[in-house]
Amino acid sequence: MGYYVNLVSSNAVIRAKNISKADKALRALNFDNSLKWAGRHGGDSKFEELKCSGQPHEDTWFSWMPWNYHDKSVCPDLESILEMIGFETHLHDGTKECCIWHYQDWLWPETKDGKQPKPKTCFYGEGTLSIEHYESKMGSEHLFFRNALAPYIEATDPKKLPYMEWRGEDDAHWRWVFKDKRLYSQESRVVWDEGLVDHD
């Protein structure tokens, strides 16, 4: 059971300067039991009591997450929390070898004046955490980004808005767009061209 989703593409990153802040925000979110809907062992009355407790408890948790992920013995850093949620991430060290795929010659043809524009260092920047893949059941991902991470999400290209494009198991498409430190959703639509192509 559950609705499976796939992260199709993403330009969302967390810069080195914000890694610590994002980490603290995600851990602090675990103290807000009012956002959780998984658990409920002991009946609804106990669950309602836990909602107001202001403390993480083993009887309630975010979907697919350990109840005590805020504990650094469980998730030692921001990468491990995001990976526990289900994301694949990459912490860039700023070297050329960090993103070797990006330095292939065919991606960087010489310009007319003979210059080679190929970068010599990782264009993400040292210490940047990129969010690269997710393919699993939908859980509490939007809560983590909406309530904790949105203020710290930036785009690889500072001239563009950060986004994360999703596809559902029923082929639904949508994007998360980050603007003014908030998370927004953007629906997609298919537009068919009026022209017809003859295949004979």
C-alpha positions as CSV (number, residue, x, y, z in Angstrom):
1,M,0.0,0.0,0.0
2,G,1.0,3.6,-0.4
3,Y,1.5,6.1,-3.2
4,Y,4.9,5.8,-4.9
5,V,6.6,8.9,-6.2
6,N,9.8,9.6,-8.1
7,L,12.0,12.8,-8.0
8,V,12.4,13.4,-11.7
9,S,14.7,16.4,-11.5
10,S,15.9,18.9,-9.0
11,N,18.1,22.0,-8.8
12,A,17.7,22.3,-5.1
13,V,20.8,22.5,-2.9
14,I,21.7,23.5,0.6
15,R,24.8,25.7,0.7
16,A,27.6,25.1,3.2
17,K,26.7,28.2,5.1
18,N,23.2,26.8,5.8
19,I,24.0,23.1,6.5
20,S,24.1,23.6,10.3
21,K,20.9,25.7,10.3
22,A,19.0,23.2,8.2
23,D,20.2,20.3,10.4
24,K,19.0,22.1,13.5
25,A,15.7,22.9,11.9
26,L,15.0,19.3,11.0
27,R,15.9,18.0,14.4
28,A,13.7,20.7,16.1
29,L,10.8,19.6,13.9
30,N,10.7,16.2,15.7
31,F,9.6,18.0,18.9
32,D,6.3,19.0,17.2
33,N,4.1,16.0,17.6
34,S,1.1,17.8,16.2
35,L,2.5,17.3,12.7
36,K,2.8,13.5,13.0
37,W,0.2,11.0,12.0
38,A,2.1,7.7,12.3
39,G,2.0,5.6,15.5
40,R,-1.0,6.0,17.7
41,H,-0.3,3.0,19.8
42,G,-2.5,3.1,22.9
43,G,-5.5,4.7,21.2
44,D,-6.5,8.2,20.0
45,S,-6.6,9.7,23.5
46,K,-3.0,8.9,24.1
47,F,-2.1,10.2,20.7
48,E,-3.9,13.5,21.4
49,E,-1.9,13.8,24.7
50,L,1.4,13.2,22.9
51,K,0.5,15.9,20.4
52,C,0.7,18.5,23.1
53,S,3.7,17.1,24.9
54,G,6.4,19.0,23.0
55,Q,8.7,16.0,23.3
56,P,9.5,13.2,20.8
57,H,8.0,9.9,21.9
58,E,8.4,6.3,20.8
59,D,4.7,6.0,20.2
60,T,4.4,8.7,17.5
61,W,6.6,9.5,14.5
62,F,6.8,11.0,11.0
63,S,5.9,8.4,8.3
64,W,8.8,6.0,7.7
65,M,11.0,7.7,10.2
66,P,12.5,6.5,13.5
67,W,10.8,8.3,16.3
68,N,14.1,9.6,17.7
69,Y,15.8,10.7,14.4
70,H,16.7,14.0,16.2
71,D,19.3,12.1,18.3
72,K,22.7,12.3,16.7
73,S,23.4,8.7,17.6
74,V,20.6,7.8,15.2
75,C,21.2,10.4,12.5
76,P,24.6,12.0,13.0
77,D,24.3,14.7,10.3
78,L,21.9,16.4,7.8
79,E,22.8,13.9,5.1
80,S,21.8,11.0,7.2
81,I,18.4,12.6,8.1
82,L,17.6,13.2,4.4
83,E,18.7,9.7,3.5
84,M,16.5,8.3,6.3
85,I,13.6,10.3,4.7
86,G,14.4,8.5,1.4
87,F,16.5,11.0,-0.5
88,E,19.8,10.4,-2.2
89,T,22.1,13.4,-1.5
90,H,25.7,14.4,-2.4
91,L,28.0,16.5,-0.3
92,H,30.3,18.3,-2.8
93,D,34.0,18.8,-1.8
94,G,34.6,21.5,-4.4
95,T,37.1,19.5,-6.5
96,K,36.9,18.5,-10.1
97,E,36.7,14.8,-9.2
98,C,33.6,15.6,-7.1
99,C,31.4,15.8,-10.2
100,I,33.5,14.1,-12.9
101,W,30.5,13.8,-15.2
102,H,30.3,17.6,-15.4
103,Y,33.7,17.9,-16.9
104,Q,33.4,15.8,-20.1
105,D,34.9,17.7,-23.0
106,W,31.8,17.3,-25.2
107,L,29.8,19.4,-22.7
108,W,32.2,22.2,-23.0
109,P,33.1,22.9,-26.7
110,E,35.7,25.6,-27.4
111,T,34.3,29.0,-28.1
112,K,34.9,30.9,-31.4
113,D,37.9,32.7,-29.9
114,G,39.5,29.4,-28.9
115,K,38.8,29.6,-25.2
116,Q,37.9,26.5,-23.2
117,P,35.0,27.4,-20.8
118,K,35.2,24.0,-19.0
119,P,35.3,24.7,-15.3
120,K,38.2,23.5,-13.2
121,T,36.3,23.1,-9.9
122,C,33.0,21.7,-8.8
123,F,30.3,24.3,-9.8
124,Y,28.2,23.4,-6.8
125,G,30.8,24.8,-4.4
126,E,32.7,23.2,-1.5
127,G,30.4,22.0,1.2
128,T,27.2,22.2,-0.8
129,L,24.6,19.4,-0.3
130,S,22.6,18.6,-3.4
131,I,19.3,16.7,-3.3
132,E,19.4,14.3,-6.2
133,H,17.0,11.3,-6.0
134,Y,13.9,9.9,-4.4
135,E,12.0,6.9,-5.4
136,S,9.7,5.4,-2.8
137,K,6.3,5.7,-1.1
138,M,5.1,9.2,-0.2
139,G,5.4,9.9,3.5
140,S,6.1,13.2,5.3
141,E,8.6,14.6,2.8
142,H,6.5,17.8,2.2
143,L,6.4,18.5,6.0
144,F,10.2,18.3,6.3
145,F,10.6,20.8,3.5
146,R,7.7,23.1,4.2
147,N,8.2,23.3,8.0
148,A,12.0,23.1,8.3
149,L,14.1,23.2,5.1
150,A,12.4,25.7,2.9
151,P,14.3,28.8,4.2
152,Y,17.6,27.1,3.4
153,I,16.9,25.7,-0.1
154,E,18.7,27.5,-3.0
155,A,19.1,26.7,-6.7
156,T,22.3,25.6,-8.4
157,D,21.8,28.7,-10.6
158,P,21.2,31.7,-8.3
159,K,19.3,33.4,-11.2
160,K,16.6,30.7,-11.0
161,L,14.1,29.5,-8.4
162,P,14.8,26.2,-6.7
163,Y,12.5,23.4,-7.7
164,M,12.0,19.7,-7.2
165,E,10.0,18.0,-10.0
166,W,7.9,14.9,-9.0
167,R,6.1,12.1,-10.9
168,G,3.6,9.9,-9.2
169,E,2.8,6.2,-9.9
170,D,-0.3,7.3,-11.9
171,D,1.9,9.6,-14.0
172,A,0.8,12.7,-12.2
173,H,3.4,15.5,-12.5
174,W,4.0,18.4,-10.1
175,R,6.8,20.5,-8.8
176,W,7.8,22.0,-5.5
177,V,9.0,25.6,-6.0
178,F,10.9,27.4,-3.2
179,K,10.4,31.2,-3.0
180,D,10.8,33.7,-0.2
181,K,11.8,30.9,2.2
182,R,8.5,29.1,1.6
183,L,7.5,26.0,-0.3
184,Y,4.9,26.2,-3.1
185,S,3.3,23.5,-5.3
186,Q,3.0,23.8,-9.0
187,E,0.8,21.5,-11.1
188,S,1.6,20.5,-14.6
189,R,-0.5,20.1,-17.7
190,V,0.0,18.5,-21.1
191,V,-0.6,20.6,-24.2
192,W,-0.8,18.8,-27.5
193,D,0.4,20.6,-30.6
194,E,-2.3,21.2,-33.2
195,G,0.0,20.1,-36.1
196,L,-0.2,16.5,-37.3
197,V,2.9,14.6,-38.5
198,D,2.4,12.1,-41.3
199,H,4.5,9.0,-40.8
200,D,4.2,7.7,-44.3
